[in-house]
Amino acid sequence: MADASIPLWLIAAFIGLWLGFRLSHSMHEGAADSRAPNTARALVTVYCLSVSGILIEVGLNESLPRTVQICCLLIAAVTAIMQLLQIWTEKPIPGKDCQGRDIVE
């Protein structure tokens, strides 16, 4: 990757991360009533991990300062975890706790 193309790769990665959050949120909202099939979840997972891979590739570039490299790697790791949790966890049912028991107020 040439040094002049690093800003373009960063812009592309951040736009990809934004789209990944949109897709993972859609999967999370659809998982509440089992509308999100596992095939769709798997495809969104592959997309989110590939965008994180692009950000990791940018972060491993030796021409960047060390702090920018670490920030890129941390952003890639944290956003991948956040997106995967949104994709693969169920949305809580209103009035129930995380174990399905009624909430007493």
C-alpha positions, -999 to +999 in steps of 0.1 A: +000+000+000+015+033-010+017+061+015-005+084-005-033+059-005-035+055+033-060+083+038-083+068+011-081+034+028-089+050+062-120+067+047-131+035+030-126+016+063-146+041+083-175+041+058-173+003+059-175+003+097-205+026+096-223+002+071-213-027+093-229-011+123-260-005+103-262-041+092-254-055+126-281-033+142-306-047+116-296-082+126-300-074+163-335-059+157-346-088+136-333-114+161-360-105+186-387-122+167-364-147+149-367-129+115-329-129+110-319-162+094-284-177+102-273-173+066-279-135+067-261-134+101-231-153+086-229-130+056-230-098+078-204-114+100-181-120+071-186-084+059-179-069+093-147-090+098-135-081+063-138-044+070-120-049+103-093-067+083-089-037+061-085-015+092-059-039+106-040-039+073-039+000+075-028-002+111+001-025+103+016-001+078+051+008+090+050+044+076+023+054+101+033+067+136+031+041+163+002+058+181-019+058+149-011+021+143-022+012+178-054+033+175-063+016+142-058-019+157-078-010+188-107+004+167-107-027+145-108-050+175-134-031+195-157-025+166-155-062+155-165-073+190-193-048+192-207-058+158-204-095+164-223-091+197-251-072+179-253-099+152-253-130+174-271-120+206-308-119+210-327-087+217-342-087+252-379-090+255-396-059+272-406-067+308-382-097+311-347-099+324-318-116+306-329-150+319-365-146+307-380-139+342-406-112+347-392-079+360-408-068+393-408-031+399 
